[in-house]
Amino acid sequence: MAARNSGIVTISSAHSVDQTVGKLEDLLRAKGITLFALVDHSGEAAKAGMEMPNTKLLIFGSPKAGTPVMLASPSIALDLPMKILVSEDAAGYALLSYNSAQFLAERHGVPPELMKNLAAIEGIAAEAAR
């Protein structure tokens, strides 16, 4: 479900935040996609003496997929590499959130023939949520 006009898609995971992150890491590795960073927002909050629900951001991509998109639409480099936020909601369930490929394409004027390069995120998120 996409949030109104924000381009953000959020889906529920059948797993905990940490299990979902593990599934995402395994999927990315299996697909040959580079995990550039894993940001532990809740862990960093704890280090600063604050509490927040378990929240992690995965930043990943493939130069083979991303470079042609950035060459065609340079401003998309603001939104690449791809990101998936895995967070715990108030009921303790894990949610995956990411930017809609269609939203990014419209925002940056990505040519239709390069949409498949962005759309992979949808399948990765859905597979990790199962």
C-alpha positions as CSV (number, residue, x, y, z in Angstrom):
1,M,0.0,0.0,0.0
2,A,1.5,3.4,-1.0
3,A,1.2,6.3,1.3
4,R,-0.8,9.1,-0.4
5,N,1.5,11.1,-2.8
6,S,4.6,10.1,-0.9
7,G,5.7,7.3,-3.1
8,I,6.4,5.1,-0.1
9,V,5.2,1.5,-0.2
10,T,4.8,-0.3,3.2
11,I,4.1,-4.0,3.5
12,S,3.9,-6.3,6.5
13,S,6.4,-9.0,7.2
14,A,5.6,-12.5,8.5
15,H,8.9,-12.3,10.5
16,S,10.5,-10.1,13.2
17,V,12.6,-7.1,12.2
18,D,15.9,-9.1,12.6
19,Q,14.6,-12.1,10.8
20,T,13.4,-9.9,7.9
21,V,16.7,-8.1,7.8
22,G,18.4,-11.5,7.6
23,K,16.2,-12.6,4.8
24,L,16.9,-9.4,2.9
25,E,20.7,-9.9,3.4
26,D,20.4,-13.5,2.1
27,L,18.3,-12.4,-0.9
28,L,20.6,-9.6,-1.9
29,R,23.6,-11.9,-1.7
30,A,21.9,-14.6,-3.7
31,K,21.0,-12.1,-6.4
32,G,24.5,-10.6,-6.5
33,I,23.3,-7.3,-5.3
34,T,25.7,-5.3,-3.1
35,L,24.6,-4.4,0.4
36,F,26.4,-1.0,0.9
37,A,25.3,-0.4,4.4
38,L,23.0,-1.5,7.2
39,V,22.0,1.3,9.5
40,D,20.8,0.3,12.9
41,H,18.7,3.3,13.8
42,S,17.3,1.8,17.0
43,G,20.8,0.7,18.0
44,E,22.2,4.2,17.5
45,A,19.3,5.7,19.4
46,A,20.1,3.3,22.4
47,K,23.8,4.5,22.3
48,A,22.5,8.1,22.6
49,G,20.3,7.1,25.6
50,M,17.0,7.0,23.7
51,E,14.6,4.3,22.9
52,M,12.9,3.5,19.7
53,P,11.3,0.4,18.2
54,N,13.7,-1.9,16.3
55,T,14.4,0.0,13.1
56,K,17.0,-0.9,10.5
57,L,17.7,0.6,7.0
58,L,19.4,-1.5,4.3
59,I,21.1,0.4,1.5
60,F,21.9,-1.7,-1.6
61,G,22.2,-1.8,-5.3
62,S,23.9,-3.0,-8.4
63,P,26.1,-0.7,-10.6
64,K,24.9,-2.7,-13.6
65,A,21.3,-1.8,-12.9
66,G,21.8,1.7,-11.3
67,T,24.4,3.2,-13.6
68,P,22.2,3.2,-16.8
69,V,19.4,4.8,-14.8
70,M,21.7,7.5,-13.5
71,L,23.1,8.2,-16.9
72,A,19.6,8.6,-18.3
73,S,18.3,10.6,-15.3
74,P,21.2,12.0,-13.3
75,S,19.0,13.4,-10.5
76,I,18.0,9.9,-9.5
77,A,21.4,9.6,-7.8
78,L,19.7,11.5,-4.9
79,D,17.5,8.3,-4.4
80,L,20.0,5.6,-5.3
81,P,21.2,3.3,-4.1
82,M,17.9,1.6,-3.2
83,K,16.8,1.4,0.4
84,I,14.4,-0.7,2.4
85,L,13.5,0.3,5.9
86,V,12.5,-2.5,8.3
87,S,10.8,-1.3,11.4
88,E,8.7,-2.6,14.2
89,D,5.2,-1.2,14.6
90,A,3.4,-0.5,17.9
91,A,2.0,-4.1,17.9
92,G,5.5,-5.6,17.5
93,Y,5.1,-6.6,13.9
94,A,7.8,-5.9,11.3
95,L,7.1,-3.6,8.3
96,L,9.1,-3.1,5.2
97,S,9.0,0.4,3.5
98,Y,10.6,1.5,0.3
99,N,10.2,4.1,-2.5
100,S,7.9,3.0,-5.2
101,A,9.7,2.4,-8.5
102,Q,7.0,4.2,-10.3
103,F,7.2,7.2,-8.0
104,L,11.0,7.4,-8.5
105,A,10.6,7.0,-12.3
106,E,8.1,9.9,-12.4
107,R,10.1,12.0,-9.9
108,H,13.2,11.8,-12.0
109,G,11.9,11.2,-15.5
110,V,13.4,7.7,-15.9
111,P,12.8,6.3,-19.4
112,P,10.2,3.5,-19.4
113,E,12.8,1.0,-20.8
114,L,14.8,1.4,-17.6
115,M,11.9,0.8,-15.2
116,K,12.8,-2.9,-14.7
117,N,16.1,-1.7,-13.2
118,L,14.1,0.1,-10.4
119,A,11.2,-2.4,-10.1
120,A,13.4,-5.2,-8.7
121,I,12.9,-3.7,-5.2
122,E,9.3,-4.7,-5.2
123,G,10.1,-8.4,-5.6
124,I,12.9,-8.3,-3.1
125,A,10.7,-6.7,-0.5
126,A,7.8,-9.1,-1.1
127,E,10.0,-12.2,-1.0
128,A,11.6,-11.1,2.3
129,A,8.2,-10.4,3.8
130,R,7.0,-14.0,3.2
